[in-house]
């Protein structure tokens, strides 16, 4: 009886330490030239719980070369204003920005699927599948590299 209890206890400890969650993460990246002298890397980080999207985090990293460095602040302010205007009405969307230097800055847009209504998801263009494989396929078709 003691041996059965020990095995049961070990099983419970392993189960609790590994978790029962079906959480998966998908990260996809794509780099492109926005305009001459400005490179952008887009990174999608999608967290799935039981094969449904839980959170979507989009990070946009911008790098400027010597030909565009004098427009750095204007470019940063313009993009920041655009994102704030586009997403400020959604309670489930958070925007963070960081101007690291005159040559680089980034924006991080977090979409909390648990807060967004179905109507808001549709307005934002998230009316497709929430399935892990389906989202990975769509991003890879748009030339993102996923891992």
Secondary structure, DSSP 8 states (H G I E B T S, - for coil): -HHHHHHHHHHHHHHHHH-S---EEEEEEEEEEEETTEEEEEEEEEEEETTEEEEEEEEEEEEE-TTTGGGHHHHHHHHHHHHHHHHTT-TTEEEEEEE-SSSEEEEEEEEETTTS-HHHHHHTT--S---HHHHHHHHHHTT-EE-
